Amino acid sequence: MQERIYIYRRLNMFVDAVIASFSFMAAMYLRVHLETSSFVMTEHYRRYLWLIYVVMPLWPLLLNLNGLYPANRLRTIGHAVRIIITSSMQGLFIVIGFLFLFKLQIVSRLIIAGFSLIVTALLTLKEIIVIELIRYLRKTGVDIRNVLVAGTIDSARKVIDMIDKNSYLGLKVTGLLVPKGESQGKTAGKHKILGSFEEIEKVLHSSPIDHVIITIYRKEYKEVDNIVFHSEEEGVEIWLTPDLFNVRIAKLDADELCGMPIFVLRTAPRFSWQIYIKSFLDRVSGLMLGILSLPLIATAAIFIKLTSQGPVFFKQERCSVQGRRFILYKLRTMDTDAENMKKKLEAKNIMKGPVFKLKDDPRITSVGRILRKLSIDEMPQFWNVIKGDMSLIGPRPPIPEEVKRYDGWQRRRLSMKPGITGLWQISGRSDITDFDKLANLDLQYIDNWSLWFDLKIFLKTIWVVLNMRGAT
């Protein structure tokens, strides 16, 4: 099986390398045709051909790193398409960065854009054809894998139903193993109960089994050890369902600690190329936006100095990932004794929960009110983004006193780097008066994060700021 997987992986990578090369040549010839109305390659365009030697190995490498190879029996077409799109975005980013970093000759933007679209479309088409072909063959009885389900009848039923309803998976339930106390010699639907957990070895010897799916709840954890031992000993692949860990929110993943296999339950996005790109884009965008905002910050600083006493910038300790502390910078929009006045105004707090907010805060200066309306007071936070304390997009950065009053579930907001803007910013900002709603928006962001999601939030933030919606 390992040899077959190795051959399939290499064959797939070779085909995708050919597709990447073909896509680049197609983009080149289309560009030539648009300019000359012919498909004759001119000397000018021949100078770009060396890029084939970049994209040909790069695309299969990225697809491999993102998990496209080898083909996963349980993978959906949607999952494969997401891997291809993600890999193409990463590849496009790397190629552009490569050209810019080494100050190489500028390649036509239409060629780069055309190549990106063509390679994504062709790789997607190829993957759809391969998946559909394999599914068709499995429905006809080719490459069928025998599955033994170990668990209580109730815990195993949803797995069995899923397998029975999706014949394209090429899985056949041979039977069940159940706890000793459950009835044996009977059936669970149309599938036979072959024995108890203790009889795993006998069952493996009596029937050809390719996979053992363990659906045992955590309270039967001790039973898992015996099943895993005999399955591993006889080279049978083991699949564990989340029922074993009683997982409600976290995503289960496998990793390695100094060579030791471990299961990882994570609720925040795992480190990936997308996270790396997000971090890089944060620094670059933070620097660019910081430079562009300097005239506005300087103008605001003059008005702050002319209309009130005190420093131009307001510094406050905030919490980042898992409670790490950092200093957040803003333009000062309140009187210098705002913190002392806070205790006297607590009765007027309009927020339900640990956050303090007033409808018409008397501590805000006249200039500060304008700065808040235009969101100019937030611009010094670009420095926090450049330093790496914050992201452009992320959960709202809380103060330590708020965090101390969080309920357990609310602390999951701290599992991702805070941002200047986020779902809370485009969903009402100061109009939100219930902290539970604000926290749920942040958790919704964490659970659904992607680069595309960040882009949509960023574009919506621009619209919200221009309309001054929800600002105080």
PAKEMI-343600 format. One record per residue (C-alpha): residue in three letters; y, z, x. Coordinates in Angstrom, 3 decimals. Example, Ala and Ser with C-alpha at 12.3 -4.5 7.8 and 13.67 -1.06 7.14 Angstrom:
<rs>
ALA  -4.500  7.800  12.300 $
SER  -1.060  7.140  13.670 $
</rs>
This chain:
<rs>
MET  0.000  0.000  0.000 $
GLN  2.390  0.907  2.825 $
GLU  1.694  -2.446  4.469 $
ARG  2.409  -4.247  1.199 $
ILE  5.670  -2.325  0.770 $
TYR  6.673  -3.172  4.352 $
ILE  6.006  -6.879  3.833 $
TYR  7.830  -6.913  0.481 $
ARG  10.852  -5.148  1.987 $
ARG  11.126  -7.582  4.888 $
LEU  10.621  -10.607  2.639 $
ASN  13.255  -9.352  0.210 $
MET  15.750  -8.709  3.015 $
PHE  15.119  -12.197  4.435 $
VAL  15.711  -13.846  1.041 $
ASP  18.908  -11.846  0.525 $
ALA  20.127  -12.809  4.014 $
VAL  19.586  -16.478  3.083 $
ILE  21.465  -15.924  -0.197 $
ALA  24.372  -14.302  1.683 $
SER  24.530  -17.247  4.111 $
PHE  24.320  -19.806  1.295 $
SER  27.034  -17.956  -0.670 $
PHE  29.412  -18.051  2.287 $
MET  28.826  -21.771  2.848 $
ALA  29.291  -22.412  -0.885 $
ALA  32.599  -20.533  -0.841 $
MET  33.680  -22.560  2.202 $
TYR  32.847  -25.932  0.639 $
LEU  34.492  -24.981  -2.662 $
ARG  37.660  -24.048  -0.774 $
VAL  37.583  -27.357  1.114 $
HIS  37.066  -29.227  -2.159 $
LEU  40.052  -27.493  -3.782 $
GLU  42.268  -28.523  -0.882 $
THR  41.009  -32.024  -0.078 $
SER  39.100  -33.096  -3.232 $
SER  36.102  -33.758  -0.969 $
PHE  33.257  -31.726  0.488 $
VAL  33.837  -32.805  4.102 $
MET  34.272  -29.734  6.331 $
THR  37.445  -30.006  8.430 $
GLU  37.875  -28.557  11.912 $
HIS  40.183  -25.904  10.477 $
TYR  37.421  -24.480  8.301 $
ARG  34.702  -24.816  10.935 $
ARG  36.471  -22.005  12.822 $
TYR  35.372  -19.598  10.077 $
LEU  31.652  -20.360  10.363 $
TRP  31.063  -17.496  12.825 $
LEU  31.492  -15.096  9.873 $
ILE  28.051  -16.173  8.651 $
TYR  26.594  -14.136  11.515 $
VAL  28.432  -11.097  10.098 $
VAL  27.596  -11.407  6.401 $
MET  23.980  -12.591  6.890 $
PRO  22.693  -9.250  8.286 $
LEU  25.379  -7.053  6.680 $
TRP  24.482  -7.641  3.018 $
PRO  20.723  -6.914  3.336 $
LEU  21.573  -3.848  5.452 $
LEU  23.910  -2.472  2.777 $
LEU  21.424  -3.247  -0.003 $
ASN  18.778  -1.395  1.986 $
LEU  21.037  1.624  2.596 $
ASN  21.889  1.765  -1.104 $
GLY  18.201  1.802  -2.068 $
LEU  17.438  -1.686  -3.371 $
TYR  14.343  -2.010  -1.187 $
PRO  11.513  -1.603  -1.862 $
ALA  11.328  -2.448  -5.567 $
ASN  11.064  0.707  -7.632 $
ARG  8.589  0.447  -10.513 $
LEU  10.842  2.619  -12.684 $
ARG  14.143  0.936  -11.771 $
THR  16.086  -0.735  -14.580 $
ILE  17.981  -4.013  -14.280 $
GLY  21.228  -2.087  -14.806 $
HIS  20.453  0.159  -11.842 $
ALA  19.687  -2.817  -9.613 $
VAL  22.917  -4.548  -10.642 $
ARG  24.930  -1.410  -9.844 $
ILE  23.383  -1.301  -6.360 $
ILE  24.269  -4.971  -5.788 $
ILE  27.869  -4.565  -6.992 $
THR  28.331  -1.404  -4.918 $
SER  26.903  -3.117  -1.822 $
SER  29.151  -6.157  -2.318 $
MET  32.233  -3.946  -2.635 $
GLN  31.262  -2.115  0.543 $
GLY  30.577  -5.387  2.363 $
LEU  33.891  -6.880  1.262 $
PHE  35.695  -3.733  2.422 $
ILE  33.906  -3.827  5.817 $
VAL  34.613  -7.551  6.401 $
ILE  38.304  -7.200  5.547 $
GLY  38.547  -4.054  7.677 $
PHE  36.742  -5.844  10.534 $
LEU  39.204  -8.772  10.454 $
PHE  42.217  -6.481  10.213 $
LEU  41.070  -3.978  12.845 $
PHE  40.350  -6.576  15.531 $
LYS  43.338  -8.759  14.540 $
LEU  41.133  -11.801  14.181 $
GLN  42.249  -15.120  12.730 $
ILE  43.097  -14.779  9.085 $
VAL  40.430  -16.260  6.854 $
SER  41.441  -17.818  3.563 $
ARG  41.534  -15.142  0.872 $
LEU  39.956  -17.623  -1.546 $
ILE  36.940  -17.945  0.769 $
ILE  36.480  -14.169  1.014 $
ALA  36.977  -13.661  -2.737 $
GLY  34.783  -16.638  -3.615 $
PHE  32.007  -15.477  -1.293 $
SER  32.076  -11.984  -2.791 $
LEU  31.736  -13.317  -6.337 $
ILE  29.060  -15.898  -5.477 $
VAL  26.862  -13.549  -3.442 $
THR  27.069  -10.860  -6.129 $
ALA  26.160  -13.349  -8.863 $
LEU  23.255  -14.908  -6.923 $
LEU  21.810  -11.572  -5.780 $
THR  22.022  -10.298  -9.353 $
LEU  20.342  -13.434  -10.703 $
LYS  17.578  -13.179  -8.085 $
GLU  16.958  -9.503  -8.850 $
ILE  16.851  -10.119  -12.619 $
ILE  14.345  -12.956  -12.146 $
VAL  12.151  -10.846  -9.838 $
ILE  12.211  -7.800  -12.132 $
GLU  11.498  -9.844  -15.264 $
LEU  8.688  -11.742  -13.520 $
ILE  7.075  -8.521  -12.310 $
ARG  7.429  -6.979  -15.775 $
TYR  5.790  -10.015  -17.375 $
LEU  2.878  -9.859  -14.928 $
ARG  2.403  -6.152  -15.585 $
LYS  2.313  -6.761  -19.333 $
THR  -0.518  -9.211  -18.732 $
GLY  -2.481  -6.621  -16.762 $
VAL  -1.435  -7.399  -13.175 $
ASP  -0.589  -4.493  -10.816 $
ILE  -1.502  -1.728  -13.267 $
ARG  -1.331  1.835  -11.913 $
ASN  -3.441  4.636  -13.389 $
VAL  -1.568  7.825  -14.206 $
LEU  -2.859  11.355  -14.739 $
VAL  -0.417  13.657  -16.571 $
ALA  -0.632  17.392  -15.797 $
GLY  1.099  19.771  -18.187 $
THR  1.029  21.324  -21.602 $
ILE  0.514  18.910  -24.453 $
ASP  4.106  19.467  -25.584 $
SER  5.674  18.970  -22.136 $
ALA  3.538  15.890  -21.401 $
ARG  4.067  14.158  -24.749 $
LYS  7.542  12.748  -23.989 $
VAL  6.312  11.312  -20.658 $
ILE  3.251  9.761  -22.300 $
ASP  5.335  8.313  -25.154 $
MET  7.754  6.785  -22.655 $
ILE  4.911  5.167  -20.690 $
ASP  3.187  3.859  -23.838 $
LYS  6.394  2.326  -25.202 $
ASN  7.323  0.594  -21.931 $
SER  4.348  -1.529  -20.965 $
TYR  6.472  -3.418  -18.424 $
LEU  6.242  -0.357  -16.140 $
GLY  2.632  -1.253  -15.460 $
LEU  1.467  2.343  -15.940 $
LYS  -1.675  3.359  -17.798 $
VAL  -2.265  6.980  -18.806 $
THR  -5.863  7.797  -17.891 $
GLY  -5.709  11.254  -19.464 $
LEU  -4.269  14.765  -19.309 $
LEU  -4.815  18.007  -17.436 $
VAL  -3.793  21.063  -19.433 $
PRO  -3.599  24.845  -18.878 $
LYS  -6.890  26.686  -19.204 $
GLY  -5.856  28.245  -22.492 $
GLU  -5.311  24.936  -24.300 $
SER  -8.068  23.126  -26.162 $
GLN  -10.227  20.855  -24.034 $
GLY  -12.533  18.041  -24.972 $
LYS  -9.951  16.987  -27.571 $
THR  -7.201  14.370  -27.446 $
ALA  -3.435  14.317  -27.180 $
GLY  -2.639  11.373  -29.396 $
LYS  -4.847  8.556  -28.182 $
HIS  -5.266  10.061  -24.705 $
LYS  -8.137  12.342  -23.724 $
ILE  -7.761  15.787  -22.212 $
LEU  -9.878  15.487  -19.074 $
GLY  -9.859  19.126  -18.027 $
SER  -7.793  22.115  -16.919 $
PHE  -5.470  22.345  -13.941 $
GLU  -8.252  23.969  -11.928 $
GLU  -10.406  20.846  -12.406 $
ILE  -7.977  18.495  -10.677 $
GLU  -10.403  17.721  -7.850 $
LYS  -13.236  16.802  -10.235 $
VAL  -10.975  14.563  -12.307 $
LEU  -9.637  12.757  -9.225 $
HIS  -13.242  12.081  -8.134 $
SER  -14.380  10.842  -11.537 $
SER  -11.537  8.407  -12.250 $
PRO  -9.380  6.051  -10.149 $
ILE  -5.946  7.750  -10.183 $
ASP  -2.846  6.283  -8.506 $
HIS  -0.207  8.790  -9.667 $
VAL  -0.182  12.368  -10.909 $
ILE  2.825  13.210  -13.069 $
ILE  3.440  16.964  -13.207 $
THR  5.309  18.110  -16.310 $
ILE  4.566  21.821  -15.978 $
TYR  7.302  24.291  -16.807 $
ARG  8.495  26.702  -14.135 $
LYS  6.507  29.604  -15.546 $
GLU  3.306  27.736  -14.581 $
TYR  4.635  27.108  -11.055 $
LYS  1.546  28.631  -9.399 $
GLU  -0.620  25.973  -11.010 $
VAL  1.393  23.227  -9.297 $
ASP  0.225  24.263  -5.843 $
ASN  -3.428  23.505  -6.603 $
ILE  -2.596  20.122  -8.168 $
VAL  -0.307  19.105  -5.297 $
PHE  -2.854  20.222  -2.678 $
HIS  -5.735  18.114  -4.008 $
SER  -3.525  15.108  -4.909 $
GLU  -1.993  15.107  -1.446 $
GLU  -5.372  15.567  0.209 $
GLU  -6.745  12.486  -1.536 $
GLY  -3.655  10.327  -1.037 $
VAL  -2.572  10.288  -4.683 $
GLU  1.177  9.895  -5.281 $
ILE  2.819  12.845  -7.057 $
TRP  5.735  12.604  -9.474 $
LEU  7.568  15.742  -10.595 $
THR  9.631  15.864  -13.774 $
PRO  12.766  18.066  -13.986 $
ASP  10.903  20.354  -16.429 $
LEU  9.405  22.070  -13.382 $
PHE  12.860  23.226  -12.296 $
ASN  14.363  23.865  -15.736 $
VAL  17.266  21.591  -14.835 $
ARG  20.043  21.170  -17.410 $
ILE  22.894  19.543  -15.472 $
ALA  21.899  18.940  -11.853 $
LYS  20.348  15.698  -10.648 $
LEU  17.105  16.064  -8.710 $
ASP  16.873  14.341  -5.360 $
ALA  14.666  14.458  -2.289 $
ASP  15.935  15.032  1.232 $
GLU  14.831  16.337  4.591 $
LEU  15.787  19.461  6.556 $
CYS  14.882  19.067  10.250 $
GLY  11.773  17.134  9.239 $
MET  10.874  19.475  6.373 $
PRO  10.853  17.784  2.913 $
ILE  13.102  19.532  0.388 $
PHE  14.140  18.995  -3.227 $
VAL  17.874  18.930  -3.828 $
LEU  19.446  19.821  -7.179 $
ARG  23.049  18.657  -7.101 $
THR  25.719  18.590  -9.785 $
ALA  28.412  16.847  -7.715 $
PRO  28.126  13.248  -6.475 $
ARG  25.932  13.010  -3.379 $
PHE  27.441  11.847  -0.092 $
SER  27.205  8.081  -0.080 $
TRP  29.040  4.950  0.965 $
GLN  31.160  5.317  -2.155 $
ILE  32.215  8.847  -1.165 $
TYR  32.957  7.638  2.365 $
ILE  35.080  4.777  0.996 $
LYS  36.856  7.183  -1.382 $
SER  37.745  9.448  1.552 $
PHE  38.975  6.512  3.632 $
LEU  41.014  5.053  0.766 $
ASP  42.499  8.502  0.084 $
ARG  43.849  8.750  3.647 $
VAL  45.132  5.171  3.760 $
SER  46.634  5.241  0.252 $
GLY  48.065  8.718  0.832 $
LEU  49.807  7.478  3.976 $
MET  51.184  4.350  2.278 $
LEU  52.335  6.159  -0.874 $
GLY  53.731  8.993  1.247 $
ILE  55.893  6.558  3.218 $
LEU  57.025  4.756  0.061 $
SER  57.931  8.069  -1.587 $
LEU  60.109  9.307  1.301 $
PRO  63.398  7.909  -0.137 $
LEU  62.706  9.590  -3.507 $
ILE  61.724  12.875  -1.831 $
ALA  64.871  12.777  0.357 $
THR  67.092  12.066  -2.665 $
ALA  65.422  14.828  -4.670 $
ALA  65.832  17.238  -1.733 $
ILE  69.587  16.649  -1.699 $
PHE  69.900  17.415  -5.425 $
ILE  67.710  20.515  -5.099 $
LYS  69.934  21.845  -2.302 $
LEU  73.146  21.048  -4.183 $
THR  72.116  22.688  -7.460 $
SER  70.149  25.796  -6.454 $
GLN  69.572  28.170  -3.574 $
GLY  66.273  28.311  -1.756 $
PRO  63.897  25.995  0.093 $
VAL  63.400  22.357  -0.863 $
PHE  59.621  22.566  -0.759 $
PHE  57.380  24.920  -2.695 $
LYS  54.198  26.027  -0.918 $
GLN  51.330  27.686  -2.742 $
GLU  47.762  28.608  -1.853 $
ARG  45.223  26.642  -3.874 $
CYS  41.431  26.333  -3.968 $
SER  39.504  23.271  -2.844 $
VAL  35.740  22.608  -2.673 $
GLN  33.697  25.760  -3.452 $
GLY  36.797  27.951  -3.209 $
ARG  38.054  26.897  0.247 $
ARG  41.763  27.714  0.532 $
PHE  44.569  25.325  1.474 $
ILE  48.360  25.193  1.153 $
LEU  49.624  22.784  -1.512 $
TYR  53.095  21.259  -1.144 $
LYS  55.469  20.355  -3.968 $
LEU  59.195  19.899  -4.388 $
ARG  60.639  23.166  -5.699 $
THR  61.430  22.854  -9.404 $
MET  61.835  26.580  -10.243 $
ASP  64.087  29.455  -9.304 $
THR  63.127  31.218  -6.104 $
ASP  62.102  34.369  -8.008 $
ALA  59.794  32.462  -10.376 $
GLU  56.706  34.465  -9.349 $
ASN  58.441  37.775  -10.077 $
MET  59.563  36.503  -13.495 $
LYS  56.014  35.413  -14.316 $
LYS  54.853  38.943  -15.181 $
LYS  57.643  39.317  -17.750 $
LEU  56.764  36.007  -19.389 $
GLU  52.976  36.390  -19.602 $
ALA  53.167  37.214  -23.327 $
LYS  54.564  33.719  -23.949 $
ASN  51.686  31.937  -22.191 $
ILE  50.592  28.982  -24.355 $
MET  47.319  28.392  -22.477 $
LYS  44.013  29.817  -23.672 $
GLY  42.204  30.923  -20.538 $
PRO  43.075  31.850  -16.951 $
VAL  45.912  29.301  -16.535 $
PHE  49.570  30.270  -17.054 $
LYS  51.890  27.774  -18.739 $
LEU  55.033  28.042  -20.891 $
LYS  56.347  25.547  -23.421 $
ASP  60.006  25.861  -22.369 $
ASP  59.759  27.619  -19.034 $
PRO  63.130  29.293  -18.304 $
ARG  62.301  29.404  -14.601 $
ILE  62.582  25.613  -14.237 $
THR  65.912  24.403  -12.861 $
SER  67.876  21.536  -14.410 $
VAL  66.980  19.217  -11.529 $
GLY  63.415  20.527  -11.545 $
ARG  62.992  19.506  -15.171 $
ILE  63.930  15.913  -14.287 $
LEU  61.657  15.902  -11.255 $
ARG  58.756  17.097  -13.389 $
LYS  59.420  14.498  -16.078 $
LEU  59.294  11.765  -13.433 $
SER  56.428  13.471  -11.517 $
ILE  58.516  13.261  -8.335 $
ASP  57.806  16.933  -7.606 $
GLU  54.142  16.022  -6.954 $
MET  54.901  13.476  -4.216 $
PRO  54.723  15.894  -1.225 $
GLN  51.043  16.302  -2.124 $
PHE  50.453  12.954  -0.430 $
TRP  50.612  15.048  2.750 $
ASN  47.727  17.141  1.399 $
VAL  45.789  13.925  0.819 $
ILE  46.484  12.677  4.360 $
LYS  45.317  16.034  5.762 $
GLY  42.120  15.834  3.717 $
ASP  42.808  18.908  1.554 $
MET  43.011  16.784  -1.606 $
SER  42.094  13.387  -3.022 $
LEU  44.322  11.067  -5.008 $
ILE  41.912  11.489  -7.938 $
GLY  39.978  14.661  -8.698 $
PRO  39.918  17.947  -10.618 $
ARG  43.127  19.966  -10.927 $
PRO  43.598  22.265  -7.870 $
PRO  43.581  25.887  -9.145 $
ILE  45.225  28.970  -7.607 $
PRO  42.872  31.753  -6.375 $
GLU  43.951  34.162  -9.136 $
GLU  42.799  31.666  -11.762 $
VAL  39.439  31.144  -10.054 $
LYS  38.746  34.887  -10.099 $
ARG  38.942  34.770  -13.902 $
TYR  36.708  31.718  -14.361 $
ASP  33.530  31.864  -16.412 $
GLY  30.440  30.771  -14.477 $
TRP  30.328  27.225  -15.869 $
GLN  34.029  26.677  -15.123 $
ARG  33.468  27.202  -11.393 $
ARG  31.653  23.861  -11.226 $
ARG  35.151  22.340  -11.176 $
LEU  35.208  23.445  -7.540 $
SER  32.228  21.268  -6.571 $
MET  34.472  18.271  -5.835 $
LYS  37.717  17.873  -3.879 $
PRO  40.801  18.405  -6.104 $
GLY  43.190  15.549  -6.812 $
ILE  46.844  14.836  -7.460 $
THR  45.789  13.244  -10.727 $
GLY  42.637  13.147  -12.826 $
LEU  41.330  12.959  -16.369 $
TRP  43.489  15.961  -17.275 $
GLN  46.575  14.045  -16.101 $
ILE  45.945  11.035  -18.325 $
SER  44.691  13.061  -21.314 $
GLY  47.808  14.955  -22.231 $
ARG  48.835  16.863  -19.079 $
SER  50.966  19.744  -20.350 $
ASP  50.004  19.002  -23.974 $
ILE  46.577  20.565  -23.261 $
THR  46.754  24.254  -24.161 $
ASP  43.076  25.162  -23.982 $
PHE  41.705  25.704  -20.480 $
ASP  38.143  25.041  -21.686 $
LYS  39.240  21.512  -22.612 $
LEU  40.875  21.031  -19.225 $
ALA  37.746  22.314  -17.461 $
ASN  35.503  20.023  -19.523 $
LEU  37.660  17.028  -18.568 $
ASP  37.194  17.884  -14.903 $
LEU  33.429  18.269  -15.363 $
GLN  33.323  14.966  -17.223 $
TYR  35.020  13.384  -14.203 $
ILE  32.527  14.957  -11.768 $
ASP  29.488  13.933  -13.828 $
ASN  30.648  10.317  -14.238 $
TRP  32.399  9.727  -10.931 $
SER  32.471  6.297  -9.325 $
LEU  35.026  4.239  -7.410 $
TRP  35.570  2.164  -10.545 $
PHE  36.224  5.338  -12.552 $
ASP  38.806  6.407  -9.935 $
LEU  40.544  3.042  -10.187 $
LYS  40.797  3.263  -13.979 $
ILE  42.257  6.794  -13.761 $
PHE  44.754  5.675  -11.102 $
LEU  45.982  2.742  -13.224 $
LYS  46.218  4.920  -16.346 $
THR  48.144  7.548  -14.345 $
ILE  50.812  4.956  -13.490 $
TRP  51.196  4.188  -17.208 $
VAL  51.358  7.875  -18.152 $
VAL  53.965  8.645  -15.454 $
LEU  56.136  5.690  -16.433 $
ASN  56.031  6.825  -20.070 $
MET  56.567  10.496  -19.053 $
ARG  53.845  11.479  -21.532 $
GLY  52.879  15.147  -21.506 $
ALA  55.218  16.043  -18.608 $
THR  57.257  19.276  -18.622 $
</rs>
